[in-house]
Amino acid sequence: MGYSGIIHPPATSHSQTWVKRMDTHDRSGRASRTLLWLLPLVLLAGAVFYYYLWKEARIEAWRQGENAANYKTVREEFLTHLRAGQIDQALTLTSRRFQLSTSRDRLAQLAKKLVELEGEKQSDHFGEGAGQSGPPSGDPGNIEHQRMEFHQEYSYRDGKTIMITMQVRREKDSLLLLHAPPFVVDVFDIEEKTGKPPQQ
């Protein structure tokens, strides 16, 4: 027999390569399964931590909501913008519900009326009164329940009464908001009523 000169590799070399590939594939599969198993736990831990931060922010927001000065600051800033005719700036301090129910033109009319009322001489009206109520205090609850109402009344000798009503509260809250929503003007209206003249 003649010698061909071709060297055949050992048959085991192909088997070893195949085994190595299978081993690598198995390790990759195990790593993928481990990640799939850990991912829900990581997401759950993240959700729990987020809720903890969210809850702590609401507890602090409730404490802030017990301080009447926080409501009065928004009220005064809102009125300052109205007195200056800065309607767009005033609107930025209102709730989404207010913006849906009150047009810019309507707010401009209210601003004009406010300036007229505050510019009247004391002799133009029979009497004037003011009052406020809120905010609630006690154990922390839903911060959307915290609000403060302001009322101012002008009485005239012909029996007419003009009432200015304002309510300041938190904007609508959401679990998607980590920080508590701001204080906003939710109600502002000037209502005129007629009645019998006061008895002399």
Steps between C-alpha positions, in 0.01 A plus 500: 500500500614847421515787753264788408664756728164619645484520876152447641429678830388290787129434495469639852586861397155556345332355806698725733407810300135403504511438875661841560231670296225321687661590833518868400139488385391342829681765705341775292159344545544473875608865518194607300268300723662650808449852366138424417453373855671800661332769286157480671669519840699808397187665360305416816773641723511816289122539521502456878777757541321745268178465699691559822641826362156595363336439838765698688449792260124492569554502876721806466248660262224446756709685761544787255127495435431562870672839471256770389787719380560267203145559375511874563824532302331353190191716559699823521714417197187420299328826602815699428504371142130581458542853632785553252297359212740206464235244412733237351723507808194468722382198302826317571399500869164333435398136489433308181135484600485878534660546158244268343204679657618863483615662178775759480247767403285414802798527732590836344145622574532383860835677531345827378213464746743429784695818428176701488383360833829560676515852356166603642489751781379377836192723463398315180386194690313440821730240651787264433592164647756227450540144618692180443474133586744208508735337454426165669761359734559184696620161384637497143244409240430574136673830426231582243261550793708787634365834389441852622212727406496879503192720490466876470164675497396851400153621606330804347223729619272396216504141627755372250767263625819400320685190618855411399572130550834324462613149580863387508583131508745242368497418132372150422743239631627186329710198589707584191614826663783447746477851641171634634306729265506875573239720664277659237192719475208266433213747538483874439175681440330834559126467551248781524171457684210736539296540814301740713671820612607491864259664745605843611 
